């Protein structure tokens, strides 16, 4: 998610995540899906796939790792 935060700080106006699946095994979860970043005016700036690894802690669920793969070549 650090990638998405950085992109939004650079002027991207929106982020849409489409969650395809979430699998939980004990204190670990993996979320997989697609994303669309929106440029000013609403046009897509980038699309791709993402995977987030979550871990359950005393404070709740926290992100351990996140990976993105852009569709841009």
C-alpha positions in Angstrom: 0.0 0.0 0.0 3.0 2.3 0.3 3.1 2.4 -3.5 -0.5 3.6 -3.7 0.0 6.2 -1.0 3.1 7.6 -2.8 1.2 7.8 -6.1 -1.7 9.6 -4.6 0.6 12.1 -3.0 2.0 12.8 -6.5 -1.3 14.0 -7.8 -3.4 10.9 -8.7 -6.9 11.7 -7.7 -8.4 8.3 -7.0 -7.7 4.7 -6.4 -10.1 1.8 -6.9 -9.4 -1.6 -5.6 -11.4 -4.6 -6.8 -10.8 -7.5 -4.4 -10.8 -10.8 -6.1 -10.1 -13.0 -3.1 -9.1 -13.0 0.6 -7.7 -16.2 2.1 -7.2 -16.4 5.9 -5.1 -19.0 7.6 -4.8 -18.4 11.3 -3.1 -15.1 11.9 -2.2 -14.6 8.3 -4.4 -13.4 5.4 -3.7 -12.8 1.7 -5.7 -10.4 -0.4 -5.5 -10.5 -4.2 -7.1 -8.1 -6.7 -6.9 -5.5 -9.3 -6.4 -1.7 -9.0 -7.1 1.4 -11.1 -5.4 4.7 -10.4 -7.3 7.8 -11.7 -5.6 10.9 -13.1 -7.0 14.4 -12.6 -10.3 14.5 -14.6 -11.0 10.8 -13.9 -9.1 9.2 -16.7 -7.3 5.9 -15.8 -3.6 6.6 -15.0 -2.6 3.0 -14.4 -4.2 -0.4 -13.9 -2.8 -3.6 -12.6 -2.8 -6.4 -10.1 -1.9 -6.4 -6.4 -1.4 -8.8 -3.5 -1.3 -7.8 0.2 -0.2 -10.0 3.0 -1.8 -9.2 6.3 -0.9 -10.4 9.8 -3.1 -10.3 12.9 -1.5 -8.5 15.9 -2.7 -7.3 19.2 -3.7 -4.0 17.4 -5.7 -5.8 14.8 -4.8 -6.7 11.2 -1.7 -5.0 9.8 -0.1 -5.1 6.4 3.2 -7.1 6.3 3.9 -7.0 2.6 2.3 -5.5 -0.5 3.1 -6.2 -4.1 1.8 -4.5 -7.3 2.2 -5.5 -11.0 1.3 -2.7 -13.4 -0.3 -3.4 -16.7 1.8 -0.7 -18.3 4.6 -2.0 -20.5 
